[in-house]
């Protein structure tokens, strides 16, 4: 991935709140180079673990990924009605 493509992907993740699947569809329409959504996920994971200065500006990009909220299980409390 080029630096321009990384900037574009990071912007769409942070500001537009798009997921990697939508980003790939958008890039396929605009740009000739093709990458997969799995490549974006791997890049995000590698940047998260990396300690390099080059990756420092993308270090919190994993927080921009969309994720569902966790569901809390009910505790084992008896009904008091």
N, C-alpha and C positions, 0 to 999 in steps of 0.2 A: 504494500500500500504506500502511496506517495504521501508526502506531508500535506499537500493540498486536499487529498481525499480524507486524511485523518481530521483535518480542520472541519471539513464539510460534515463528516459523520458526527463529530463531537458537537457541532452546532445544532444539528438536527436532534440529537439525543437530549441535549441540555435545554434548548429553548423551545423546540417544537414538541418535545416529549414523544417522539416516534420510537417504535421498537425497530430492531435491526432488520426484520423482514420487510417493513414498509420502506426503510431506507434503501434496501437493495432494489426494490421495485422502482423507486424514484431515480436511483443512479443508473439503472438500466435504460430508462427513458432519456436521460440527459447525457450520460458519458458512455464512451465505447468500452472502457475497461470493466470487466465483470469480476466480482468477488461474491462469495456466498455469505449468508447471514452468520454461518458458523465461524467464518473468518473474523467477523466483527466481534463475536462473543469471545473468541480466543484472544484477540487483540486487547479487549477490555480486561480480561483476566490477567494477561501478561503485564499490562500496565499497572494493574492493581498490586501485583507482587514485585514489580521492578523498583529498584532504588536509583536508577539512572537519572541524570539531570534532564535528558531529552524527554523522558516520559513524565516529568514532574507536573507539567501543565495539564496532563490528562489523568492525574492520579485519582481524582474523585469522580471520574466519569461513570464508574459502576453504580454510583448512587442515583444516576439519572435513568437507569433502566426501570421500565415499568414492571411492577409486581403487584400481585393481589394482596389484599390484607389478610392476615391470619385470622382464622376463626377460633374463638375460645370455646373450649368444651365446658359444659356445665360441670360444676363440682357435684359430688355425691351428697347433696343436701336434701333432707326430707322436706316434703311439702308441709307447711304449717297451717294450711287452710282448714 
